[in-house]
Amino acid sequence: MRKPIFKLLLASGAHWLAGCVVYQPTQCAAPQITGPKQGEITASSYLNGRYELSGSYSPLPHLLVRVSTGSLRSDSRDVRDSTYYRGHHYDLGLGTYWRLGSQGVVGGLGGFGQARNEASYSRGGFILSYPTRYELDARYNKLFGEVYGIIQGGDVVSFGAAYRITQVRFTTLTDRAIPLELSSMTRGEPMLFMRVRLGDGPFEDRPLQLQAAWGTSATFGYDDKNQQPTYSLGARELLQGRGYTTVGITIFPHCLFHRSQ
């Protein structure tokens, strides 16, 4: 079990900061909610310029409701360069959480989402070879399931890990307006994160939180060195492992409400 997860964490080496193809992995949710009537609103930024806004709420004990949306628009400033990355997505999810003593929480979520992404770029072209041009356009639906765990290291810092499995089904997938043969893929997506709670008083009374997260996404059953089955270059671009780094800030409205009282 440890070996496959370790491989997934290393899968996206060359693409750690980019993650810019028409399948763009989203960070795991792992909400810092431990009781009913608690909620959080998080704004995150990926290093490739993509941003994400999410909200989680617990209307009843052990029940989570979550919604997230994100967007990316990165066009080259050079008029001679037609490179661009564009896209937007949304996710909806339901889940549960359980306290582990006074300093831990575990949980899980499941849900679905949709996305539309476009990417135009060139890759390769060293010395005597010509670069390969990609003009990818994708629309897809996705189903996901996630488990997570968080440990508090006091009243300020907490650490955690999450693992998400995402099944992607393409409704449209083309490269230079030519349909690609890939109709679906399933990704394994582990994430590690560190959070810092800002404010005074006990951990769960502090209204602001900063987060840094590192994650990867790799396709189950795909080996780039294995030429069977034979995929087109555009399909191989989608199947490859990707990584991401995010930073974000979270507001806990219930903490602000308690303070106002």
Stockholm file with secondary structure:
# STOCKHOLM 1.0

chainA/1-261         MRKPIFKLLLASGAHWLAGCVVYQPTQCAAPQITGPKQGEITASSYLNGRYELSGSYSPLPHLLVRVSTGSLRSDSRDVRDSTYYRGHHYDLGLGTYWRLGSQGVVGGLGGFGQARNEASYSRGGFILSYPTRYELDARYNKLFGEVYGIIQGGDVVSFGAAYRITQVRFTTLTDRAIPLELSSMTRGEPMLFMRVRLGDGPFEDRPLQLQAAWGTSATFGYDDKNQQPTYSLGARELLQGRGYTTVGITIFPHCLFHRSQ
#=GR chainA/1-261 SS CHHHHHHHHHTTGGGTTTCCSSSCCCCCCCCCCCSTTCEEEEEEEETTSCEEEEEEECSSTTCEEEEEEEEEEEECSSTTCCCEEEEEEEEEEEEEEEEETTTEEEEEEEEEEEEEEEEEEEEECCTTSCEEEEEEEEEEEEEEEEEEEEEECSSSEEEEEEEEEEEEEEEEEEETTEECSCCEEEEEEEEEEEEEEESSSSGGGCCEEEEEEEEEEEETTCCTTCCCSCCCHHHHHHHSCEEEEEEEEEECHHHHHHHHC
#=GC SS_cons         CHHHHHHHHHTTGGGTTTCCSSSCCCCCCCCCCCSTTCEEEEEEEETTSCEEEEEEECSSTTCEEEEEEEEEEEECSSTTCCCEEEEEEEEEEEEEEEEETTTEEEEEEEEEEEEEEEEEEEEECCTTSCEEEEEEEEEEEEEEEEEEEEEECSSSEEEEEEEEEEEEEEEEEEETTEECSCCEEEEEEEEEEEEEEESSSSGGGCCEEEEEEEEEEEETTCCTTCCCSCCCHHHHHHHSCEEEEEEEEEECHHHHHHHHC
//
